[in-house]
Amino acid sequence: MKNRKGFVLPPVVAVLLAIVSVQGGAAIAKGIFPVLGAASTSALRIVFAAIILLLFNRPSIKNITANQWKYVALYGMSLGAMNIIFYLAIARIPLALGVALEFIGPLVLALTTSKRMIDILWVALAATGIALITPWKNNGLDIVGMLLALLAGAFWAGYILLGGIVSKKMDGGKAVTIGMVFASVIVLPIAIGEGLIVNFRPWMFIPGILLALLSSAIPFSLEMGALRKIPAKTFSILMSLEPAAAALSGLIFLHEYLTISQWTSIALIIIASIGVTLTARKNKVMPES
């Protein structure tokens, strides 16, 4: 995945692969919810991912400065909060809706950090798509679930900003690994309170490891590498593919069907992502911190 010069995959490709991986993992996670619960499933994903990354990367902590510890801890805690809150949200509402509402966080980030008119156009297209996929009339949807998705979006925006900072301050593999450990500290007590230890069964090891790889270890490593190469606003707009990927994942794996207007929204979101991809070369890479 890396050579002497750093990250091999182009940043846009890395983000797209991360999106596909995360949404496939989310579909697996939602299938586990009835047995284990949302918080416990989130903890299973994050803790297993932390263990996998620790074994694979074996990060040295001897030379980490106090400043690096501060940012990697904040990065990990925002990651943990984002994940457990999002899982609590999609336990109550459809996957595509949860991702669409959560994406408002990165969308606002992209809008507030943009200084180019073309970026605002892509944000506007993505926002229109999200408006179409969101049921403004309450058709029996859980309001708490929708609010949780919005809160997860706020932590998602924080995760993007902190990830960009951390990626400049220390090695990406080390940052993701240590960040996942901090995320585990956040989610594990909540999951134990929900009954993780009581409800966990040996057969859950395999789906748990698969979930950890697809939803955490692989995508967060890819995103950390991408954040070294592209600005936070470009990353945020690219992530507008998340609702589209979630809709397709929900349809294929969970049989969650969408309306014509919601599919139209997916098309607009994809156009916005293609647009930002085509104009990404004109964006300057984030300066060193």
C-alpha positions as CSV (number, residue, x, y, z in Angstrom):
1,M,0.0,0.0,0.0
2,K,3.0,2.3,0.6
3,N,6.4,2.8,-0.9
4,R,9.3,5.0,0.1
5,K,7.5,8.1,-1.1
6,G,4.4,7.3,0.9
7,F,0.9,6.5,-0.2
8,V,0.6,4.7,-3.6
9,L,-3.1,4.9,-4.4
10,P,-4.4,8.1,-5.9
11,P,-6.4,10.0,-3.2
12,V,-9.7,9.9,-5.1
13,V,-9.4,6.2,-5.7
14,A,-8.6,5.7,-2.0
15,V,-11.7,7.6,-0.9
16,L,-13.9,5.7,-3.4
17,L,-12.6,2.3,-2.2
18,A,-13.1,3.5,1.4
19,I,-16.7,4.4,0.7
20,V,-17.5,1.0,-0.9
21,S,-15.8,-0.8,2.0
22,V,-17.7,1.2,4.7
23,Q,-21.1,0.7,3.2
24,G,-20.6,-3.0,2.7
25,G,-19.6,-3.2,6.4
26,A,-22.6,-1.1,7.4
27,A,-24.9,-3.6,5.8
28,I,-23.3,-6.4,7.6
29,A,-23.5,-4.5,10.9
30,K,-27.2,-3.8,10.5
31,G,-27.8,-7.5,10.2
32,I,-26.1,-8.1,13.5
33,F,-28.1,-5.4,15.4
34,P,-31.0,-7.7,16.3
35,V,-28.7,-10.1,18.0
36,L,-26.0,-7.9,19.6
37,G,-27.4,-4.3,19.6
38,A,-26.2,-1.2,17.9
39,A,-23.7,-0.1,20.5
40,S,-22.2,-3.6,21.0
41,T,-21.9,-4.0,17.2
42,S,-20.1,-0.7,17.0
43,A,-17.7,-1.8,19.7
44,L,-17.1,-5.2,18.1
45,R,-16.1,-3.4,14.9
46,I,-13.8,-0.8,16.5
47,V,-12.1,-3.1,19.1
48,F,-11.5,-5.9,16.5
49,A,-10.2,-3.2,14.1
50,A,-7.8,-1.9,16.8
51,I,-6.5,-5.3,17.4
52,I,-6.0,-6.0,13.7
53,L,-4.2,-2.7,13.2
54,L,-2.0,-3.2,16.3
55,L,-0.9,-6.6,15.0
56,F,-0.4,-5.4,11.4
57,N,1.3,-2.0,12.0
58,R,2.9,-2.6,15.4
59,P,3.3,1.2,16.0
60,S,6.1,2.5,18.2
61,I,5.0,5.1,20.7
62,K,8.4,6.0,22.0
63,N,8.9,9.1,19.9
64,I,5.3,10.5,20.0
65,T,5.3,14.1,21.2
66,A,2.7,15.6,23.6
67,N,1.3,17.6,20.6
68,Q,0.9,14.4,18.6
69,W,-0.8,12.6,21.5
70,K,-3.3,15.4,21.8
71,Y,-4.4,15.4,18.2
72,V,-4.4,11.6,17.7
73,A,-6.5,11.2,20.9
74,L,-9.0,13.8,19.7
75,Y,-9.0,12.1,16.3
76,G,-9.7,8.7,17.9
77,M,-12.4,9.9,20.2
78,S,-14.2,11.7,17.4
79,L,-13.9,8.5,15.3
80,G,-15.4,6.4,18.2
81,A,-18.2,8.8,18.9
82,M,-19.1,9.1,15.2
83,N,-19.3,5.4,14.8
84,I,-21.3,4.4,17.8
85,I,-23.8,7.3,17.3
86,F,-24.2,6.4,13.7
87,Y,-24.9,2.8,14.5
88,L,-27.5,3.8,17.1
89,A,-29.1,6.0,14.3
90,I,-29.3,3.2,11.6
91,A,-30.7,0.8,14.1
92,R,-33.8,3.2,14.0
93,I,-33.9,4.5,10.4
94,P,-33.0,3.1,6.9
95,L,-29.3,3.0,6.1
96,A,-29.5,5.4,3.1
97,L,-31.4,8.0,5.1
98,G,-28.9,7.7,8.0
99,V,-25.9,8.3,5.7
100,A,-27.7,11.1,3.9
101,L,-28.4,13.0,7.2
102,E,-25.0,12.2,8.6
103,F,-23.4,13.7,5.4
104,I,-24.8,17.1,6.3
105,G,-21.7,17.4,8.6
106,P,-19.1,17.1,5.9
107,L,-21.3,19.1,3.5
108,V,-21.4,22.0,5.9
109,L,-17.6,21.7,6.3
110,A,-17.1,21.7,2.6
111,L,-19.2,24.8,2.2
112,T,-17.6,26.8,5.0
113,T,-14.1,26.0,3.9
114,S,-14.6,26.6,0.2
115,K,-13.4,29.8,-1.5
116,R,-14.1,28.7,-5.2
117,M,-17.4,29.1,-7.0
118,I,-17.1,25.7,-8.7
119,D,-16.8,24.0,-5.2
120,I,-20.0,25.7,-4.2
121,L,-21.7,24.3,-7.3
122,W,-20.8,20.8,-6.4
123,V,-21.9,21.3,-2.8
124,A,-25.3,22.7,-4.0
125,L,-25.8,19.6,-6.2
126,A,-25.0,17.3,-3.4
127,A,-27.3,19.3,-1.0
128,T,-30.1,19.0,-3.5
129,G,-29.6,15.3,-3.7
130,I,-29.7,15.0,0.1
131,A,-32.8,17.1,0.3
132,L,-34.6,14.7,-2.1
133,I,-33.5,11.6,-0.3
134,T,-34.6,13.0,3.1
135,P,-38.3,12.4,3.9
136,W,-39.4,15.9,5.1
137,K,-42.8,14.5,6.0
138,N,-42.6,12.2,8.9
139,N,-43.7,8.8,7.4
140,G,-43.4,6.9,10.6
141,L,-39.6,7.5,10.8
142,D,-37.9,7.7,14.1
143,I,-37.1,11.3,15.0
144,V,-34.5,10.2,17.5
145,G,-32.7,8.2,14.9
146,M,-32.7,11.2,12.5
147,L,-31.2,13.4,15.2
148,L,-28.6,10.8,16.1
149,A,-27.6,10.7,12.4
150,L,-27.2,14.5,12.4
151,L,-25.1,14.3,15.5
152,A,-22.9,11.6,13.9
153,G,-22.4,14.0,11.0
154,A,-21.0,16.7,13.4
155,F,-18.5,14.2,14.6
156,W,-17.8,13.2,11.0
157,A,-16.8,16.8,10.2
158,G,-14.6,16.8,13.2
159,Y,-13.0,13.5,12.1
160,I,-12.2,15.0,8.7
161,L,-10.6,18.1,10.2
162,L,-8.6,16.2,12.8
163,G,-7.6,13.5,10.3
164,G,-6.2,16.1,8.0
165,I,-4.1,17.5,10.9
166,V,-2.9,14.2,12.3
167,S,-2.0,12.9,8.8
168,K,0.5,15.8,8.6
169,K,1.9,15.3,12.1
170,M,2.7,11.6,12.1
171,D,2.7,8.4,10.0
172,G,-0.7,7.5,8.7
173,G,-0.7,3.9,9.8
174,K,0.5,4.8,13.3
175,A,-2.2,7.5,13.6
176,V,-5.0,5.3,12.5
177,T,-3.9,2.4,14.8
178,I,-3.5,4.6,17.9
179,G,-6.7,6.5,17.0
180,M,-8.6,3.2,16.9
181,V,-7.3,2.4,20.4
182,F,-8.7,5.7,21.7
183,A,-12.0,5.0,19.9
184,S,-12.2,1.6,21.6
185,V,-11.9,3.4,25.0
186,I,-14.9,5.5,24.1
187,V,-17.2,2.7,22.8
188,L,-16.3,-0.3,24.9
189,P,-17.8,0.9,28.2
190,I,-21.1,1.8,26.5
191,A,-21.2,-1.6,24.8
192,I,-20.6,-3.4,28.0
193,G,-23.4,-1.5,29.6
194,E,-25.7,-2.6,26.7
195,G,-24.8,-6.2,27.3
196,L,-21.9,-7.0,24.9
197,I,-20.3,-9.6,27.2
198,V,-23.6,-11.3,28.0
199,N,-24.8,-11.4,24.4
200,F,-21.6,-12.2,22.5
201,R,-21.4,-15.6,21.0
202,P,-18.3,-17.5,19.5
203,W,-19.9,-17.5,16.0
204,M,-19.8,-13.7,16.0
205,F,-15.9,-13.7,15.7
206,I,-15.9,-14.2,11.9
207,P,-18.6,-11.5,11.1
208,G,-17.0,-9.3,13.7
209,I,-13.5,-9.5,12.0
210,L,-15.1,-9.0,8.6
211,L,-17.0,-6.0,9.9
212,A,-13.8,-4.6,11.5
213,L,-11.9,-4.9,8.2
214,L,-14.6,-3.5,5.9
215,S,-15.8,-0.7,8.2
216,S,-12.7,0.4,10.1
217,A,-9.3,-1.0,9.4
218,I,-9.3,-0.7,5.6
219,P,-11.3,2.5,5.0
220,F,-9.8,4.6,7.8
221,S,-6.3,3.6,6.5
222,L,-7.3,4.6,3.0
223,E,-8.8,7.9,4.2
224,M,-5.8,8.8,6.2
225,G,-3.6,8.4,3.2
226,A,-6.0,10.4,1.0
227,L,-6.2,13.2,3.6
228,R,-2.4,13.7,3.1
229,K,-3.0,14.6,-0.6
230,I,-6.2,16.5,-0.8
231,P,-7.9,19.4,1.1
232,A,-10.6,18.7,3.7
233,K,-13.2,20.4,1.5
234,T,-12.4,18.2,-1.5
235,F,-12.5,15.1,0.7
236,S,-15.9,16.3,2.2
237,I,-17.5,16.7,-1.2
238,L,-16.2,13.4,-2.5
239,M,-17.8,11.7,0.5
240,S,-21.2,12.8,-1.0
241,L,-21.0,9.4,-2.6
242,E,-21.7,7.8,0.8
243,P,-25.6,8.2,0.5
244,A,-25.5,6.6,-3.0
245,A,-23.4,3.7,-1.8
246,A,-25.6,3.3,1.2
247,A,-28.7,3.2,-0.9
248,L,-27.3,0.5,-3.2
249,S,-25.9,-1.4,-0.2
250,G,-29.3,-1.2,1.6
251,L,-31.1,-2.4,-1.6
252,I,-28.8,-5.3,-2.3
253,F,-28.1,-6.6,1.2
254,L,-31.0,-5.3,3.3
255,H,-33.8,-5.0,0.7
256,E,-34.5,-1.4,1.7
257,Y,-36.2,0.1,-1.4
258,L,-36.2,3.7,-2.4
259,T,-38.6,6.0,-4.3
260,I,-37.9,7.6,-7.7
261,S,-37.1,10.9,-6.1
262,Q,-34.6,9.2,-3.8
263,W,-32.9,7.6,-6.8
264,T,-32.8,11.0,-8.5
265,S,-31.1,12.3,-5.4
266,I,-28.4,9.6,-5.8
267,A,-27.8,10.7,-9.4
268,L,-27.3,14.3,-8.3
269,I,-24.9,13.2,-5.5
270,I,-22.9,11.2,-8.0
271,I,-22.7,14.1,-10.4
272,A,-21.4,16.3,-7.6
273,S,-18.8,13.7,-6.7
274,I,-17.7,13.4,-10.4
275,G,-17.5,17.2,-10.6
276,V,-15.2,17.5,-7.6
277,T,-13.1,14.7,-8.9
278,L,-12.6,16.4,-12.3
279,T,-11.7,19.7,-10.7
280,A,-9.7,18.3,-7.8
281,R,-6.3,18.9,-9.5
282,K,-7.0,22.7,-9.3
283,N,-7.2,22.5,-5.5
284,K,-4.1,23.1,-3.5
285,V,-2.9,20.4,-1.2
286,M,-3.4,21.2,2.5
287,P,-0.4,23.0,3.9
288,E,1.8,21.3,6.5
289,S,0.8,22.0,10.1
